[in-house]
Amino acid sequence: MRPVPLVLIAILTIPAVIGCGAPTPAPTPDVDATVAAALAATNTAQAAFQQTVDAAVQATGAAAPTPAAPATPDTQATIEAAVRATLAAAPTPTPAVQYVTLSEEELAALVEAAVAEATASSADSSAAVTTATSDDTLTAAEVAALLAAVDETAALVSYAEDLLTAYMSLYGELAYEALAVLQAMEEDLAIIAANTAAMAATLAEIDATLQQGLTLAEETIVQLEGAAQAAAQKALQLQTQAQNWLAQLPAAQERRAMAVLSVQPNKAPADRMAALQSAFAYVDGVRQSLGDNVLTAAELADIVQLGANASAGLKSQGGPALQGLGGQIDDITASLARGQIPQAQLGLGPLETALGARPGRP
């Protein structure tokens, strides 16, 4: 993550005491519909994935030899081919929406949901390993089933990593209060991914051993169980972190909004013409900063000051027709601080229209 400029830290740590005359911040958007739709699309893909995995495991169980009979290379090759072909055809969970169209709250909800899916899958696959190795050996059917479970976990962990990376890229600089938690979540996902990969590699080694009709080495089972336990421990820790982070996000967003709205103008317009020029400078500044759909800390700091100047100018010099537009500027600024970038973008057009014709440059 890029370092947060000191100027924004100063702004966001100003005591957020807003007077009775301060404009009401823009209401927090109802994110349920957006998140629910995204999760529904993602869960549909995951359900289809699980169905194909289950089918592969069932087919494997039917084709596999009984525990009393050793696995032959031909039988195991058939099992392996069936499972791998099914998994190759199965859909991998993919983002259901474009990240840049989501507010911080919406994307954070998707991150938490994806982490919950990934950690649950990790716990399940780890438990499956513990159960299967309880007798200190593995059959061909058990290996095939475990490979399917581990592959599913790997796909879900990768999806959660992608979502968290997108969140950090789009909103990481605004959410600097949670930087330590977000970095810990990244590290935990990476550890789970590494242990899941280790499980897959060990299972592949066991698979090769069974194909050759050899006896499994005790240390191989121990290695598999160790990777499974490590993944399960991190999964539990990560799930708790993600839940706490999402629960604390709304309060952090409101603190940001109150802080930016407490910034005072440093160049208050002296007349109506100057007030209009300042307001259009704000509109242009916001639009330019959001041209790449990402708001950096430095860009927000500039917008906050432009907004403070423009809002003060319209309220004091705009007259009856323009005074109320100062509140719209405050709402847009607060929305940006909350990470509600799509909502802020939607507010720019009406504000610009309400300002009327652009005055000449000063």
Phi, psi and omega per residue, in radians:
M1 nan 2.494 3.125
R2 -1.228 2.559 3.127
P3 -1.115 2.504 -3.134
V4 -1.428 2.151 -3.134
P5 -1.001 2.530 -3.106
L6 -1.081 -0.548 -3.093
V7 -1.108 -0.651 3.135
L8 -1.275 -0.665 3.092
I9 -1.031 -0.697 3.117
A10 -1.094 -0.767 -3.134
I11 -1.088 -0.823 -3.024
L12 -1.362 -0.138 3.091
T13 -1.858 0.110 3.029
I14 -1.125 2.376 3.103
P15 -0.925 2.122 -3.024
A16 -1.525 1.293 3.110
V17 -1.961 1.859 -3.101
I18 -1.763 2.290 -3.128
G19 -1.209 2.978 -3.118
C20 -1.091 -0.457 -3.105
G21 -1.474 -0.023 -3.100
A22 -1.224 2.531 3.138
P23 -1.142 2.604 3.098
T24 -1.265 2.203 3.130
P25 -1.046 2.684 3.124
A26 -1.027 2.419 -3.129
P27 -1.077 2.546 3.099
T28 -1.138 2.239 -3.080
P29 -1.168 2.608 3.055
D30 -1.350 1.878 -3.041
V31 -1.634 -0.074 -3.025
D32 -1.001 -0.790 -3.075
A33 -1.115 -0.790 -3.122
T34 -1.116 -0.831 -3.120
V35 -1.163 -0.705 -3.140
A36 -1.088 -0.708 3.137
A37 -1.151 -0.741 3.135
A38 -1.136 -0.744 3.141
L39 -1.178 -0.634 3.129
A40 -1.091 -0.757 3.132
A41 -1.142 -0.718 3.133
T42 -1.166 -0.754 -3.123
N43 -1.160 -0.544 3.085
T44 -1.085 -0.776 3.111
A45 -1.124 -0.697 -3.131
Q46 -1.182 -0.638 3.127
A47 -1.137 -0.714 3.096
A48 -1.116 -0.677 3.097
F49 -1.053 -0.804 -3.099
Q50 -1.138 -0.651 3.129
Q51 -1.082 -0.729 -3.134
T52 -1.215 -0.611 3.081
V53 -1.118 -0.798 3.136
D54 -1.056 -0.710 3.134
A55 -1.111 -0.691 3.133
A56 -1.130 -0.719 -3.134
V57 -1.146 -0.730 3.130
Q58 -1.111 -0.760 3.121
A59 -1.111 -0.642 3.119
T60 -1.130 -0.762 -3.141
G61 -1.071 -0.633 -3.138
A62 -1.238 -0.606 -3.070
A63 -1.495 -0.354 -3.023
A64 -1.300 2.671 3.090
P65 -1.264 2.817 3.075
T66 -1.196 2.723 -3.113
P67 -0.936 -0.489 -3.077
A68 -1.337 -0.348 -3.094
A69 -1.763 2.331 3.133
P70 -1.194 2.596 3.121
A71 -1.293 2.350 3.088
T72 -1.696 2.739 3.120
P73 -0.987 -0.682 -3.106
D74 -1.171 -0.781 3.132
T75 -1.103 -0.820 -3.115
Q76 -1.133 -0.635 3.101
A77 -1.099 -0.682 3.103
T78 -1.124 -0.768 3.110
I79 -1.048 -0.876 -3.103
E80 -1.059 -0.758 -3.125
A81 -1.110 -0.709 -3.122
A82 -1.138 -0.804 -3.119
V83 -1.149 -0.823 -3.094
R84 -1.138 -0.680 3.131
A85 -1.137 -0.686 3.136
T86 -1.176 -0.766 -3.136
L87 -1.169 -0.602 3.127
A88 -1.132 -0.570 -3.127
A89 -1.474 -0.255 -3.071
A90 -1.300 2.539 3.130
P91 -1.263 2.394 3.035
T92 -1.578 2.345 3.129
P93 -0.918 2.259 -3.124
T94 -2.267 2.734 3.113
P95 -1.004 2.323 -3.103
A96 -1.520 -0.279 -3.106
V97 -2.425 2.850 3.049
Q98 -1.298 2.208 -3.081
Y99 -1.002 -0.672 -3.041
V100 -1.195 -0.237 3.107
T101 -1.542 -0.022 -3.078
L102 -1.773 2.476 2.987
S103 -1.279 2.971 3.123
E104 -1.032 -0.752 -3.108
E105 -1.116 -0.708 3.137
E106 -1.163 -0.783 3.141
L107 -1.182 -0.657 3.108
A108 -1.093 -0.673 3.114
A109 -1.121 -0.673 3.090
L110 -1.166 -0.687 3.102
V111 -1.048 -0.852 -3.102
E112 -1.094 -0.710 3.132
A113 -1.139 -0.718 3.133
A114 -1.164 -0.684 3.092
V115 -1.114 -0.712 3.119
A116 -1.074 -0.739 3.105
E117 -1.116 -0.777 -3.097
A118 -1.155 -0.759 -3.110
T119 -1.212 -0.637 3.091
A120 -1.132 -0.736 3.114
S121 -1.130 -0.707 3.120
S122 -1.094 -0.753 3.119
A123 -1.105 -0.703 -3.131
D124 -1.153 -0.805 -3.121
S125 -1.170 -0.609 3.088
S126 -1.164 -0.730 3.114
A127 -1.126 -0.641 3.115
A128 -1.099 -0.673 3.096
V129 -1.109 -0.805 -3.133
T130 -1.037 -0.750 3.141
T131 -1.156 -0.794 -3.067
A132 -1.165 -0.553 -3.083
T133 -1.680 0.145 -3.096
S134 -1.084 -0.418 3.105
D135 -1.729 0.255 3.075
D136 1.097 0.454 3.045
T137 -2.697 2.991 3.125
L138 -2.444 2.490 3.042
T139 -1.688 2.954 3.112
A140 -1.061 -0.705 3.138
A141 -1.126 -0.721 3.126
E142 -1.114 -0.729 3.134
V143 -1.092 -0.764 -3.136
A144 -1.098 -0.732 3.123
A145 -1.136 -0.723 3.130
L146 -1.162 -0.681 3.092
L147 -1.054 -0.732 3.128
A148 -1.104 -0.771 -3.141
A149 -1.133 -0.746 -3.131
V150 -1.164 -0.682 3.098
D151 -1.099 -0.684 3.103
E152 -1.115 -0.776 3.115
T153 -1.043 -0.760 -3.133
A154 -1.045 -0.721 -3.140
A155 -1.147 -0.737 -3.130
L156 -1.210 -0.665 3.098
V157 -1.137 -0.722 3.114
S158 -1.077 -0.713 3.107
Y159 -1.109 -0.763 3.110
A160 -1.089 -0.692 3.097
E161 -1.094 -0.732 3.131
D162 -1.077 -0.765 -3.139
L163 -1.143 -0.747 -3.140
L164 -1.153 -0.668 3.075
T165 -1.077 -0.739 3.108
A166 -1.099 -0.727 3.115
Y167 -1.083 -0.804 -3.138
M168 -1.088 -0.660 -3.131
S169 -1.199 -0.728 -3.059
L170 -1.474 -0.694 -2.975
Y171 -2.216 0.087 -3.079
G172 -1.023 -0.686 -3.101
E173 -1.269 -0.507 3.098
L174 -1.316 -0.614 -3.065
A175 -1.607 0.723 -3.036
Y176 -1.148 -0.396 3.104
E177 -1.058 -0.584 -3.083
A178 -1.708 0.269 -3.059
L179 -0.959 -0.815 -3.099
A180 -1.095 -0.721 3.137
V181 -1.154 -0.761 -3.127
L182 -1.106 -0.719 3.104
Q183 -1.147 -0.667 3.098
A184 -1.136 -0.660 3.105
M185 -1.139 -0.710 3.080
E186 -1.050 -0.787 -3.117
E187 -1.133 -0.731 -3.135
D188 -1.145 -0.707 3.082
L189 -1.073 -0.707 3.136
A190 -1.133 -0.667 3.126
I191 -1.181 -0.747 3.093
I192 -1.082 -0.739 3.126
A193 -1.079 -0.740 -3.124
A194 -1.147 -0.736 3.132
N195 -1.228 -0.582 3.071
T196 -1.153 -0.707 3.081
A197 -1.125 -0.660 3.111
A198 -1.139 -0.682 3.080
M199 -1.077 -0.770 -3.141
A200 -1.097 -0.724 -3.128
A201 -1.157 -0.723 3.130
T202 -1.161 -0.702 3.102
L203 -1.112 -0.644 3.082
A204 -1.121 -0.669 3.096
E205 -1.130 -0.746 3.109
I206 -1.119 -0.705 3.119
D207 -1.015 -0.787 3.137
A208 -1.121 -0.677 3.130
T209 -1.102 -0.771 -3.140
L210 -1.140 -0.658 3.121
Q211 -1.072 -0.563 -3.130
Q212 -1.514 -0.001 3.134
G213 1.250 0.398 -3.106
L214 -1.638 2.846 3.098
T215 -1.462 2.391 -3.135
L216 -1.220 2.402 3.071
A217 -1.347 2.466 -3.117
E218 -1.032 -0.679 -3.108
E219 -1.135 -0.453 3.103
T220 -1.187 -0.756 3.078
I221 -1.096 -0.750 3.133
V222 -1.075 -0.721 3.128
Q223 -1.091 -0.745 3.119
L224 -1.108 -0.788 -3.139
E225 -1.129 -0.633 3.128
G226 -1.130 -0.770 3.118
A227 -1.124 -0.682 3.136
A228 -1.130 -0.769 3.137
Q229 -1.133 -0.712 3.135
A230 -1.115 -0.729 3.126
A231 -1.129 -0.747 -3.116
A232 -1.115 -0.709 3.138
Q233 -1.107 -0.784 3.122
K234 -1.179 -0.594 3.141
A235 -1.081 -0.765 3.126
L236 -1.115 -0.757 3.134
Q237 -1.116 -0.768 -3.106
L238 -1.156 -0.698 -3.131
Q239 -1.051 -0.752 3.122
T240 -1.133 -0.753 3.126
Q241 -1.043 -0.807 -3.092
A242 -1.130 -0.720 3.130
Q243 -1.114 -0.775 3.135
N244 -1.146 -0.713 3.135
W245 -1.060 -0.827 -3.121
L246 -1.141 -0.660 -3.138
A247 -1.146 -0.567 -3.094
Q248 -1.546 -0.165 -3.068
L249 -1.082 -0.814 -3.115
P250 -0.978 -0.732 3.128
A251 -1.126 -0.691 3.111
A252 -1.128 -0.684 3.114
Q253 -1.103 -0.725 3.138
E254 -1.180 -0.644 3.084
R255 -1.077 -0.727 3.100
R256 -1.069 -0.791 -3.100
A257 -1.089 -0.784 3.141
M258 -1.126 -0.652 -3.130
A259 -1.142 -0.788 -3.096
V260 -1.214 -0.567 3.135
L261 -1.301 -0.213 3.100
S262 -1.540 -0.096 3.126
V263 -1.206 2.347 -3.104
Q264 -1.626 2.657 3.113
P265 -1.150 2.510 3.056
N266 -1.962 -0.003 3.099
K267 -2.679 1.302 -3.072
A268 -1.269 2.256 3.115
P269 -1.071 2.494 -3.064
A270 -1.647 -0.275 3.140
D271 -2.619 3.118 -3.056
R272 -1.097 -0.721 3.137
M273 -1.076 -0.796 3.129
A274 -1.139 -0.612 3.120
A275 -1.128 -0.734 3.103
L276 -1.132 -0.744 3.125
Q277 -1.075 -0.719 3.129
S278 -1.142 -0.682 -3.137
A279 -1.149 -0.747 3.127
F280 -1.209 -0.562 3.064
A281 -1.106 -0.634 3.081
Y282 -1.138 -0.844 3.128
V283 -0.991 -0.827 -3.123
D284 -1.127 -0.677 -3.131
G285 -1.131 -0.749 3.123
V286 -1.134 -0.814 -3.093
R287 -1.092 -0.720 3.130
Q288 -1.150 -0.731 -3.121
S289 -1.138 -0.563 -3.095
L290 -1.659 0.191 -3.128
G291 -1.049 -0.519 3.121
D292 -1.796 0.192 3.112
N293 1.132 0.280 3.100
V294 -2.246 2.340 3.131
L295 -1.954 1.988 3.119
T296 -1.456 2.912 3.119
A297 -1.103 -0.703 3.130
A298 -1.135 -0.708 3.127
E299 -1.140 -0.708 3.109
L300 -1.117 -0.713 3.125
A301 -1.037 -0.736 3.113
D302 -1.144 -0.749 -3.135
I303 -1.111 -0.712 -3.137
V304 -1.033 -0.744 -3.131
Q305 -1.252 -0.724 3.063
L306 -1.038 -0.716 -3.140
G307 -1.167 -0.694 3.117
A308 -1.092 -0.725 3.126
N309 -1.164 -0.834 -3.079
A310 -1.151 -0.747 3.141
S311 -1.099 -0.791 3.124
A312 -1.089 -0.698 -3.137
G313 -1.130 -0.791 -3.138
L314 -1.152 -0.684 -3.119
K315 -1.188 -0.573 -3.080
S316 -1.693 -0.487 -3.027
Q317 -2.133 -0.088 -3.035
G318 -1.359 -0.316 -3.090
G319 1.298 3.111 -3.079
P320 -0.982 -0.573 -3.060
A321 -1.324 -0.456 -3.011
L322 -2.069 -0.192 -3.064
Q323 -0.998 -0.683 -3.092
G324 -1.188 -0.323 -3.121
L325 -1.248 -0.326 3.060
G326 -1.073 -0.655 3.100
G327 -1.149 -0.612 3.090
Q328 -1.121 -0.690 3.098
I329 -1.097 -0.759 3.113
D330 -1.064 -0.707 -3.135
D331 -1.115 -0.734 3.136
I332 -1.135 -0.762 3.121
T333 -1.065 -0.768 3.128
A334 -1.124 -0.669 3.113
S335 -1.083 -0.725 3.117
L336 -1.096 -0.740 3.136
A337 -1.132 -0.542 3.115
R338 -1.378 -0.102 -3.076
G339 1.441 0.310 3.114
Q340 -1.632 1.057 -3.036
I341 -1.125 -0.799 3.109
P342 -1.014 -0.696 3.124
Q343 -1.160 -0.685 3.116
A344 -1.120 -0.708 3.115
Q345 -1.082 -0.684 3.126
L346 -1.156 -0.480 -3.128
G347 -1.390 -0.288 -3.093
L348 -1.152 -0.773 -3.092
G349 -1.022 -0.941 3.104
P350 -1.021 -0.650 3.114
L351 -1.118 -0.820 -3.128
E352 -1.090 -0.692 3.116
T353 -1.122 -0.763 -3.111
A354 -1.149 -0.458 3.129
L355 -1.237 -0.393 3.123
G356 1.475 -2.730 -3.100
A357 -1.151 2.496 3.119
R358 -1.265 2.336 3.079
P359 -1.349 2.941 3.074
G360 -1.180 2.730 3.135
R361 -1.198 2.543 3.135
P362 -1.150 nan nan
